[in-house]
Amino acid sequence: MSIGAGTAKTFPIEGVDILVCNVDGSFYAVEDVCTHDGAPLDQGHLEGKSVVCPRHGATFDVQTGEALTLPAVVPLMTFSVVVDGNDLLVDC
């Protein structure tokens, strides 16, 4: 399954839903749950290197997990991503 530039897809890894984001060819992984209200972030959208929550519009930096706008104040859990040929390896 490919993840095109400017898009994100969720994968269940070890019981956790991980949102893998392609930001201009660089891949980042965050937990797919808004820290404000538990909304699945894959139902929102990617704007540059920020993911926007579909419920209340909180935004998070997918590189660092930092909560960028209210109502979220708690950062997302982040995971390292390694590109290995055609595979993406996410370290959970």
Residue pairs with C-beta under 8 A, 6 or more apart in sequence:
1 9
3 9
3 20
3 21
3 22
3 27
3 88
4 22
5 22
5 23
5 24
5 25
6 22
6 23
6 24
6 46
7 21
7 22
7 46
8 19
8 20
8 21
8 22
8 41
8 42
8 46
8 51
8 62
9 19
9 20
9 42
10 17
10 18
10 19
10 20
10 32
10 40
10 42
11 17
11 18
11 20
11 90
12 18
13 90
13 92
14 92
16 31
16 92
17 31
17 32
17 33
17 40
17 42
18 29
18 30
18 31
18 32
18 79
18 90
18 92
19 29
19 30
19 31
19 32
19 41
19 42
19 51
19 62
20 27
20 28
20 29
20 81
20 88
20 90
21 27
21 28
21 29
21 30
21 46
21 49
21 51
21 62
23 46
23 48
23 49
23 62
23 63
27 81
27 83
27 88
28 49
28 62
28 63
28 78
28 81
29 78
29 79
29 80
29 81
29 90
30 41
30 51
30 60
30 62
30 65
30 76
30 77
30 78
30 79
31 76
31 77
31 78
31 79
32 40
32 41
32 42
33 39
33 40
33 41
33 76
34 40
34 41
34 53
34 55
34 56
34 58
34 60
34 72
35 58
35 60
35 67
35 72
35 73
35 74
35 75
35 76
36 53
36 55
36 56
36 58
36 67
36 71
36 72
36 73
36 74
37 53
37 55
37 56
37 71
39 53
39 54
39 55
39 56
40 54
41 51
41 53
41 54
41 60
41 76
43 54
44 51
44 52
44 53
44 54
45 51
45 52
45 54
46 52
46 62
47 59
49 61
49 62
49 63
50 59
50 60
50 61
50 62
50 68
51 59
51 60
51 62
52 58
52 59
53 59
53 60
53 72
56 71
57 69
58 67
58 68
58 69
58 70
58 71
58 72
59 67
59 68
59 69
59 72
60 66
60 67
60 68
60 72
60 75
60 76
61 68
62 76
62 78
63 78
64 75
64 78
65 75
65 76
65 77
65 78
66 75
67 73
67 74
67 75
67 76
79 90
79 91
79 92
80 90
80 91
81 88
81 89
81 90
81 91
82 88
82 89
82 91
83 89
